[in-house]
Amino acid sequence: MEYNKLYIDYLFNIFKKANGLNDNARYDDYWVFFRDFLLSYEDVSNKYAKYLEYLDINGYEGSIMEYGSGKSDTISTTLVDDHYPVIVISEKYASTFSGSGILAFNGKITCKNDDVFIRYDRDNVKRANVSDFRSVVCHSPIDLIGLNDIYLLLTLAFRNSDVYIGRYGYITDKNWPQVINEMKELRHKINFMARDLEIIYNEDFMGNYYFSNIMVKSRRRHR
């Protein structure tokens, strides 16, 4: 598995939290279990993509943007297989999609003079027009992408895009109650940041999986 070290560190941190390991746990001591975890994590990511379809994510009126993910925690593979047009924007992990057939840009959502756009080169010349995306999905841990990025994603709901912010995993994960609590806290923060928008919180358990999602409906598309 030829991922960049930064991405491996990120995934190993998720592995440690899911298995209740302390911060000092070393990759060399757990690499076999970590490998199996990555395979299972890709499986639950696929199930989460289906869950978003159940929640009526829409990619037929424009592309879906997945924000902040890498190859092992992407939902794009499932959505593309289901004939949705998907583009991944990832500040650090776009290179992990090389050879996958998924269109991915190394970029970051930003704002300048009230213009929200994706900057994906150092000189700020190339932009991905966020107004073209029908739906935006983000399921990275909030402590990774930060509340500022969440706020910028929410500005898209004031324009054209429905925004889906979620987390998921197995009910055997040691940290799933903490993840659910973090999502509920985030929902309250989003309620405060986007009072004028329709905000729908979904939480479901299906077999061995848990899913949690905050859906913020676009004002322009649903008025």
C-alpha positions in Angstrom: 0.0 0.0 0.0 1.8 3.0 -1.3 0.3 5.9 0.6 2.1 9.0 1.8 3.4 8.9 5.3 1.1 11.8 6.4 -1.9 9.8 5.3 -0.7 6.6 7.0 -0.3 8.6 10.2 -3.8 10.0 9.9 -5.3 6.6 9.3 -3.3 5.0 12.1 -4.6 7.7 14.5 -8.2 6.7 13.5 -7.2 3.0 14.1 -5.9 3.8 17.6 -9.1 5.7 18.6 -11.3 2.9 17.2 -9.4 0.3 19.2 -8.9 2.2 22.4 -5.1 2.4 22.1 -3.1 5.1 23.8 -1.2 7.8 21.8 2.1 6.0 22.3 1.0 2.9 20.4 3.5 2.2 17.6 2.6 1.2 14.0 5.3 -1.5 13.9 3.5 -3.4 16.7 0.1 -3.3 15.0 0.7 -3.3 11.3 -1.2 -6.6 10.6 -4.2 -5.4 12.6 -3.9 -2.0 11.0 -4.0 -3.6 7.5 -7.1 -5.5 8.3 -8.7 -2.3 9.8 -8.1 -0.4 6.6 -9.9 -3.1 4.6 -12.9 -3.0 7.0 -12.8 0.8 7.0 -13.1 0.9 3.2 -16.1 -1.5 3.6 -17.9 0.8 6.1 -17.1 3.8 3.8 -19.0 2.0 1.0 -21.9 1.4 3.3 -21.9 5.1 4.4 -22.1 6.1 0.7 -25.2 3.9 0.4 -26.6 5.6 3.5 -26.2 9.0 1.9 -28.1 7.7 -1.1 -30.8 6.7 1.3 -30.8 10.2 2.7 -31.4 11.4 -0.9 -28.0 12.8 -1.8 -28.4 14.2 -5.3 -25.7 14.0 -8.0 -27.9 14.2 -11.0 -28.2 18.0 -11.1 -24.5 18.6 -10.8 -21.3 17.0 -9.4 -20.9 15.9 -5.8 -17.8 17.2 -4.0 -16.2 15.0 -1.4 -14.0 17.2 0.9 -11.0 16.2 2.9 -10.7 12.4 2.3 -8.1 10.0 1.0 -8.3 6.7 -0.8 -9.1 4.5 2.3 -11.8 6.7 3.7 -13.4 7.8 0.5 -17.0 7.3 -0.5 -16.4 8.3 -4.1 -15.6 4.8 -5.4 -19.2 3.7 -4.5 -20.8 6.8 -5.8 -18.9 6.7 -9.1 -19.9 3.0 -9.5 -23.5 4.2 -9.0 -23.0 6.7 -11.8 -22.8 9.9 -9.7 -20.2 12.5 -10.9 -17.8 13.0 -8.0 -14.8 15.2 -7.5 -12.6 14.9 -4.4 -10.9 17.9 -2.9 -8.3 17.1 -0.3 -5.7 19.4 1.1 -3.2 16.7 1.8 -4.3 13.3 0.5 -5.3 13.8 -3.2 -2.2 11.9 -4.3 -3.5 8.7 -2.7 -6.1 8.5 -5.5 -3.5 8.2 -8.2 -4.5 5.5 -10.7 -7.9 5.0 -9.0 -10.0 6.7 -11.8 -11.3 9.2 -9.2 -10.8 12.8 -10.1 -9.0 14.4 -7.1 -7.4 17.7 -6.5 -4.9 18.8 -3.8 -6.8 21.8 -2.7 -8.5 23.7 0.2 -11.8 25.6 0.4 -11.2 29.3 1.1 -12.9 32.6 0.8 -11.8 36.0 -0.6 -14.0 39.0 -1.0 -17.1 36.9 -0.3 -16.1 34.5 -3.1 -15.9 30.9 -1.8 -13.7 28.7 -4.0 -11.3 25.8 -4.0 -7.7 26.8 -4.2 -5.7 24.0 -5.6 -2.4 25.4 -6.6 0.2 27.5 -4.8 -0.4 30.6 -6.9 -4.1 30.6 -6.4 -4.6 30.7 -10.2 -6.7 27.6 -10.7 -10.1 27.4 -9.0 -12.9 24.8 -8.7 -16.2 26.7 -8.9 -18.0 25.5 -5.8 -21.3 26.8 -7.2 -21.3 23.9 -9.7 -21.6 21.3 -7.0 -25.1 19.9 -6.2 -23.9 18.3 -3.0 -20.9 18.6 -0.8 -19.9 15.7 1.6 -17.4 15.8 4.4 -16.8 12.9 6.9 -13.3 13.7 8.2 -12.9 14.2 11.9 -13.8 17.8 12.8 -10.5 18.1 14.7 -8.7 17.4 11.4 -10.4 19.9 9.1 -11.4 22.5 11.7 -14.5 24.6 12.4 -13.4 27.3 9.9 -13.6 24.8 7.0 -17.0 23.7 8.4 -18.2 27.3 8.3 -17.0 27.7 4.7 -18.8 24.5 3.7 -22.0 25.9 5.3 -21.7 29.1 3.1 -22.3 26.8 0.2 -25.7 25.9 1.6 -26.6 29.6 1.4 -25.9 29.3 -2.3 -26.4 26.1 -4.3 -25.2 23.1 -2.5 -26.7 20.7 0.0 -24.0 19.9 2.6 -23.6 16.5 4.3 -21.3 16.3 7.3 -21.0 12.9 8.8 -19.1 10.2 10.7 -19.4 6.4 10.6 -17.9 3.2 11.8 -18.5 -0.1 13.5 -20.4 -0.5 16.7 -17.5 -2.6 17.9 -15.3 0.5 17.7 -14.3 1.6 21.2 -14.9 5.3 20.4 -18.3 5.2 18.7 -20.2 6.8 21.6 -17.6 9.6 21.6 -18.0 10.1 17.9 -21.8 10.3 18.2 -21.5 12.9 21.0 -19.1 15.0 18.9 -21.6 15.0 16.1 -24.4 16.1 18.4 -22.2 18.9 19.7 -21.3 19.9 16.1 -25.0 19.9 15.2 -25.6 22.5 18.0 -22.8 24.6 16.7 -24.1 24.4 13.2 -27.6 25.4 14.4 -26.0 28.5 15.8 -23.9 29.3 12.7 -26.7 28.6 10.1 -29.9 29.5 11.9 -31.7 30.4 8.7 -31.0 27.0 7.0 -32.8 23.7 7.3 -30.6 21.4 9.3 -31.5 17.7 9.6 -29.7 15.4 12.0 -29.8 11.6 11.2 -28.4 8.9 13.4 -28.8 5.2 12.5 -27.5 1.7 13.4 -27.7 -0.9 10.7 -26.3 -4.3 11.6 -22.7 -3.8 12.8 -22.5 -0.2 11.4 -23.4 3.2 12.9 -24.0 6.3 10.8 -24.4 9.9 11.9 -25.0 12.8 9.5 -25.9 16.5 9.6 -27.6 17.6 6.4 -27.8 21.3 5.7 -30.2 22.0 2.9 -29.4 24.7 0.3 -31.6 27.8 0.7 -31.6 28.5 -3.0 -32.4 25.0 -4.2 -35.2 24.3 -1.6 -36.9 27.6 -1.2 
